[in-house]
């Protein structure tokens, strides 16, 4: 640690003397790493966990069963792909109904991004906001001890997510970031370009976003039988036409699960 501190002091002095600004410093460090032969570690492989379509529906059903505010808060967290720290900072002024976007003003690294939302979610948020023109989008029921009364905390959001998942009978570990994983893999499965998903999630590096693409590939492998079975393919196409993509994906997962159960029974 002492050597790092000494190196930081020396580098800071060089940057100051040379008049290097923040943007230029990135290029300086990149060139310095190349000159020193430093390389980033191999990209971490593997896939992120997520909620299945069935688990997602059970999760949201349970959230709304508890009360409308909880349901809408968790639906917003899920569909906006927001971090818990971003959700608690959302304000009424950040929702544009005309453009159907939520502006996340202080994302990771204090970066700002605009997130599109579905018409159904926009309508629910309009009812939730009512006549308010300012203030937190979701208000805590408890006054709390912080500088802003009735302000939700990231920890409280995590508690609510875990509690709802437990009541919904979901056995896997569910936490706010898992909802972010869920919408990311869902959007990729529905055809969103990975660069657009990077912007949607606010990732600085597209390498992070690629982890979701790997997860989506795993999902497609597990559901391969629904594509190779002509009757199932026709059924899924009909459901998609009549009920939309989410209903079709749920039906696909249920068909895949049923076929797996049949194979397991035959093997036994």
C-alpha positions in Angstrom: 0.0 0.0 0.0 2.9 2.4 0.8 4.4 1.8 -2.7 1.0 2.6 -4.3 0.7 5.8 -2.3 4.2 6.9 -3.3 3.5 6.1 -7.0 0.2 8.1 -6.8 1.9 11.1 -5.4 4.6 11.0 -8.1 2.0 10.5 -10.9 -0.1 13.4 -9.5 2.9 15.7 -9.6 3.7 14.8 -13.2 0.1 15.4 -14.3 0.0 18.7 -12.6 3.2 19.9 -14.1 2.2 18.8 -17.6 -1.3 20.5 -17.2 -3.1 17.2 -18.0 -6.8 17.3 -17.5 -9.1 14.4 -16.5 -9.9 13.3 -20.1 -6.3 13.4 -21.2 -5.2 11.5 -18.1 -7.1 8.4 -19.3 -5.0 8.4 -22.5 -1.8 8.9 -20.5 -2.6 5.9 -18.2 -3.5 3.8 -21.2 -0.3 4.5 -22.9 1.7 4.0 -19.7 0.2 0.6 -19.2 1.0 -0.4 -22.7 4.6 0.8 -22.3 4.9 -1.2 -19.1 3.4 -4.3 -20.7 0.4 -4.4 -18.3 -2.7 -6.2 -19.5 -6.1 -6.5 -18.0 -6.9 -9.9 -16.4 -8.9 -12.4 -18.6 -12.5 -11.6 -18.9 -14.5 -13.5 -16.2 -16.5 -16.2 -17.8 -19.8 -17.8 -16.7 -23.3 -16.5 -16.6 -25.3 -14.3 -14.2 -28.3 -15.6 -12.4 -31.8 -14.3 -13.2 -35.5 -14.9 -12.5 -37.3 -17.2 -15.0 -40.4 -15.8 -16.6 -42.6 -17.8 -14.2 -40.6 -16.6 -11.1 -40.8 -13.0 -12.4 -44.6 -13.2 -12.7 -44.9 -14.8 -9.2 -42.6 -12.1 -7.8 -44.6 -9.2 -9.1 -47.9 -10.9 -8.3 -46.8 -11.2 -4.6 -45.5 -7.6 -4.6 -48.8 -6.2 -5.8 -50.7 -8.6 -3.4 -48.9 -6.9 -0.5 -49.9 -3.4 -1.7 -49.9 -1.3 -4.8 -47.0 0.9 -3.8 -44.7 -2.1 -3.2 -45.8 -3.7 -6.5 -45.2 -0.6 -8.5 -41.8 0.2 -6.8 -40.5 -3.3 -7.6 -42.0 -3.3 -11.1 -40.2 0.0 -11.8 -37.0 -1.4 -10.3 -37.2 -4.4 -12.6 -38.4 -2.8 -15.9 -36.1 0.2 -15.7 -33.1 -2.1 -15.0 -32.2 0.3 -12.2 -29.8 -0.3 -9.4 -31.3 0.0 -5.9 -29.2 3.1 -5.3 -30.6 4.7 -8.4 -34.2 3.8 -7.5 -34.1 5.5 -4.1 -32.9 8.7 -5.8 -35.7 8.9 -8.4 -37.9 11.9 -8.1 -41.3 12.8 -9.6 -39.5 15.3 -11.9 -37.5 12.4 -13.4 -40.5 10.8 -15.1 -41.5 12.1 -18.5 -44.9 10.8 -19.6 -44.8 12.5 -23.0 -41.5 10.9 -23.9 -42.1 7.7 -21.8 -38.6 7.9 -20.2 -37.2 7.9 -16.7 -34.1 10.0 -16.2 -31.6 8.4 -13.9 -29.5 11.5 -12.9 -27.0 9.9 -10.6 -26.1 6.5 -11.9 -22.8 4.6 -11.2 -20.0 7.1 -11.6 -22.5 9.9 -11.3 -23.5 9.3 -14.9 -26.9 10.4 -16.3 -29.0 8.2 -18.6 -32.5 8.1 -19.9 -34.4 4.8 -19.7 -37.5 4.1 -21.9 -40.5 2.5 -20.1 -43.5 0.7 -21.4 -46.9 2.5 -21.8 -48.4 0.3 -19.1 -45.8 1.2 -16.5 -46.0 4.9 -17.5 -49.8 4.8 -16.8 -49.3 3.2 -13.4 -46.7 5.8 -12.5 -49.0 8.6 -13.6 -51.7 7.3 -11.2 -49.1 6.9 -8.5 -47.8 10.4 -8.8 -51.2 12.0 -9.1 -51.0 15.8 -8.6 -47.5 15.9 -7.2 -45.0 18.0 -9.1 -41.9 17.3 -7.1 -40.4 15.1 -4.5 -39.2 11.4 -4.2 -40.9 9.1 -6.6 -41.3 6.4 -3.9 -41.6 7.6 -0.3 -40.7 5.5 2.7 -43.4 4.7 5.2 -40.8 5.2 8.0 -39.4 8.6 8.9 -35.8 7.3 9.3 -32.9 9.1 10.8 -31.3 10.6 7.7 -31.2 14.2 6.6 -34.3 13.7 4.3 -37.4 12.4 6.2 -39.2 9.4 4.7 -36.4 8.7 2.2 -36.1 5.1 1.0 -32.6 3.5 1.5 -30.8 1.0 -0.7 -30.8 -1.4 2.3 -34.6 -1.1 2.7 -35.2 -1.8 -1.0 -33.1 -5.0 -0.6 -35.1 -6.1 2.4 -38.4 -5.6 0.5 -37.1 -7.5 -2.5 -36.0 -10.4 -0.3 -39.2 -10.5 1.6 -41.4 -10.5 -1.5 -39.4 -13.3 -3.1 -39.7 -15.4 0.0 -43.4 -14.9 0.2 -43.7 -15.8 -3.5 -42.0 -19.1 -2.8 -38.9 -18.4 -4.8 -36.1 -20.5 -3.3 -33.1 -19.0 -5.1 -31.4 -15.9 -3.5 -33.2 -12.8 -4.8 -31.7 -9.3 -4.4 -32.2 -6.0 -6.3 -29.4 -6.6 -8.8 -30.9 -9.9 -9.8 -33.9 -8.0 -11.1 -31.4 -6.0 -13.2 -29.9 -9.3 -14.5 -33.4 -10.5 -15.3 -34.5 -7.6 -17.5 -31.1 -7.5 -19.2 -31.3 -11.1 -20.3 -34.9 -10.7 -21.3 -34.2 -7.7 -23.5 -31.3 -9.5 -25.3 -33.6 -12.6 -25.8 -36.1 -10.3 -27.4 -33.5 -8.9 -29.8 -32.1 -5.8 -28.3 -28.7 -4.9 -29.6 -25.9 -5.4 -27.0 -24.7 -1.8 -27.5 -28.2 -0.5 -26.8 -28.4 -2.7 -23.7 -25.1 -1.2 -22.6 -26.7 2.3 -22.7 -29.9 1.1 -21.1 -28.0 -0.3 -18.1 -25.5 2.4 -17.9 -22.5 0.1 -18.2 -19.1 1.9 -18.7 -17.7 -1.2 -20.4 -19.5 -3.4 -23.0 -17.5 -6.4 -21.5 -19.8 -6.2 -18.5 -22.9 -6.3 -20.8 -21.5 -9.3 -22.6 -22.0 -11.4 -19.5 -25.8 -11.1 -20.1 -25.4 -12.2 -23.7 -23.7 -15.4 -22.3 -26.6 -16.0 -20.0 -29.1 -15.5 -22.9 -27.2 -18.1 -24.9 -27.6 -20.5 -22.0 -31.4 -19.8 -21.9 -31.7 -20.4 -25.6 -29.9 -23.8 -25.3 -32.3 -24.9 -22.6 -35.3 -23.9 -24.7 -33.9 -25.4 -27.9 -36.4 -28.2 -27.9 -39.3 -25.7 -28.4 -37.7 -24.6 -31.7 -37.0 -28.1 -33.0 -40.5 -29.3 -32.2 -42.8 -28.0 -35.1 -46.0 -28.3 -33.0 -44.5 -26.4 -30.1 -43.1 -23.8 -32.5 -46.5 -23.2 -34.0 -48.1 -22.9 -30.5 -45.5 -20.4 -29.3 -45.9 -18.3 -32.5 -49.7 -18.2 -32.0 -49.3 -17.2 -28.3 -46.9 -14.5 -29.3 -49.3 -13.1 -31.9 -52.3 -13.1 -29.5 -50.7 -12.3 -26.2 -47.3 -10.8 -26.8 -43.6 -11.7 -26.3 -43.8 -12.1 -22.5 -46.6 -14.6 -22.6 -44.8 -16.5 -25.4 -41.6 -16.7 -23.4 -43.5 -18.0 -20.4 -45.2 -20.7 -22.5 -41.8 -21.6 -24.0 -40.3 -22.1 -20.6 -43.2 -24.2 -19.4 -43.1 -26.4 -22.5 -39.3 -26.9 -22.0 -39.9 -27.7 -18.3 -42.6 -30.2 -19.1 -40.5 -31.9 -21.7 -37.6 -32.2 -19.3 -39.9 -33.8 -16.7 -41.0 -36.3 -19.3 -37.4 -37.2 -20.2 -36.6 -37.5 -16.5 -39.5 -39.8 -15.9 -38.6 -42.0 -18.9 -35.0 -42.3 -17.7 -36.2 -43.4 -14.3 
